[in-house]
Amino acid sequence: MADEPDNADDAAHMVYEDPQFMSRSRAASALRRLGNAFVRHRLSDSELSSLTNWATSVAENLERSNPVARPSDYFERRYSDPRPPDGIEVIAFSDRTFSGPANPMGVEVEVRREGDQVLSRVVFGPAFESAPERTHGGAVSALVDDIMGYLMIVLGEAAYTASLRVDYRDGVPINHPVWFRAWVSNRDGRKLTVDLVVLPDKDGRPDESATPIVNAEGLFIIPSVHHS
């Protein structure tokens, strides 16, 4: 079978193209699977030694190459690039913190534009488990902030998180999909108030009739240098 082309799916809007998107995402997915399996299972001492040697060798090989810096025009492109089409998957950096498909230390996340909102299907693996079958609250909070950031891409705004409040109504499950929905609830000059809910899954879609597992509110500030 021929290899898949190393570019993003045509159905995804990428802020920054990655010529190795598919191959890097596959590798990151395998490493995430390894990390989640490592947390939940146990190996023999000899197997652990072999894994340590392999991981160290691969890391040392990577570290010999030049690191790739983040582009300096990340915020400026909010005002020069077109907004993502409605309904499309949105990817900022392929290895974005927490949500990048090519980030082996991230979460299984798919973010889509839905009107002037973002809707994201999320699955936390065992690497993020705290209490039995529950995702660590800090991991949930980090992804709340990240998904709110994706809303800025959808809106075509450049903004920083100024404050974040997360109310946990129930535990976010491990290995089961949940849905993050975010939208702007208020705009006051350069201040944007973003609301977010985490909803349970029902037949592959968010259960809009359910009580949210999490309610969150963030304050985002548009730097004056970028505001038009």
QUIURPE-V744559 format. One record per residue. N is the residue number from 0. PSI is psi in whole degrees, -180 to 180 (* if undefined). Layout:
N|PSI + N|PSI
//
This chain:
0|136 + 1|148 + 2|149 + 3|150 + 4|143 + 5|62 + 6|169 + 7|154 + 8|141 + 9|-19 + 10|4 + 11|140 + 12|115 + 13|125 + 14|-43 + 15|119 + 16|146 + 17|110 + 18|-17 + 19|28 + 20|-51 + 21|-48 + 22|-39 + 23|-37 + 24|-39 + 25|-43 + 26|-44 + 27|-40 + 28|-41 + 29|-39 + 30|-37 + 31|-43 + 32|-42 + 33|-45 + 34|-44 + 35|-39 + 36|-38 + 37|-41 + 38|-40 + 39|-21 + 40|171 + 41|143 + 42|163 + 43|164 + 44|-38 + 45|-38 + 46|-39 + 47|-39 + 48|-42 + 49|-42 + 50|-41 + 51|-46 + 52|-42 + 53|-48 + 54|-41 + 55|-43 + 56|-45 + 57|-43 + 58|-43 + 59|-38 + 60|-42 + 61|-41 + 62|-14 + 63|-19 + 64|165 + 65|133 + 66|152 + 67|118 + 68|153 + 69|139 + 70|144 + 71|-9 + 72|25 + 73|-49 + 74|-38 + 75|-33 + 76|-14 + 77|-31 + 78|-4 + 79|-28 + 80|152 + 81|152 + 82|151 + 83|142 + 84|150 + 85|137 + 86|-7 + 87|151 + 88|142 + 89|130 + 90|126 + 91|-92 + 92|142 + 93|-29 + 94|32 + 95|144 + 96|133 + 97|-44 + 98|-4 + 99|129 + 100|-27 + 101|19 + 102|109 + 103|-13 + 104|12 + 105|-163 + 106|156 + 107|106 + 108|138 + 109|120 + 110|132 + 111|148 + 112|135 + 113|92 + 114|-127 + 115|26 + 116|170 + 117|142 + 118|127 + 119|128 + 120|129 + 121|137 + 122|116 + 123|129 + 124|177 + 125|-24 + 126|-17 + 127|13 + 128|138 + 129|-93 + 130|156 + 131|125 + 132|12 + 133|141 + 134|141 + 135|133 + 136|-33 + 137|-36 + 138|-40 + 139|-46 + 140|-41 + 141|-42 + 142|-32 + 143|-49 + 144|-42 + 145|-44 + 146|-38 + 147|-37 + 148|-36 + 149|-31 + 150|-35 + 151|-36 + 152|-44 + 153|-39 + 154|-13 + 155|35 + 156|147 + 157|114 + 158|149 + 159|150 + 160|125 + 161|-38 + 162|158 + 163|129 + 164|128 + 165|123 + 166|117 + 167|112 + 168|-27 + 169|173 + 170|139 + 171|122 + 172|157 + 173|139 + 174|19 + 175|137 + 176|142 + 177|168 + 178|128 + 179|125 + 180|128 + 181|146 + 182|160 + 183|123 + 184|-18 + 185|144 + 186|126 + 187|91 + 188|-119 + 189|5 + 190|126 + 191|125 + 192|124 + 193|129 + 194|149 + 195|142 + 196|149 + 197|122 + 198|149 + 199|164 + 200|141 + 201|108 + 202|41 + 203|11 + 204|160 + 205|139 + 206|92 + 207|-20 + 208|-10 + 209|155 + 210|130 + 211|142 + 212|-36 + 213|139 + 214|136 + 215|154 + 216|132 + 217|147 + 218|122 + 219|138 + 220|127 + 221|117 + 222|140 + 223|-29 + 224|-24 + 225|-12 + 226|134 + 227|*
//
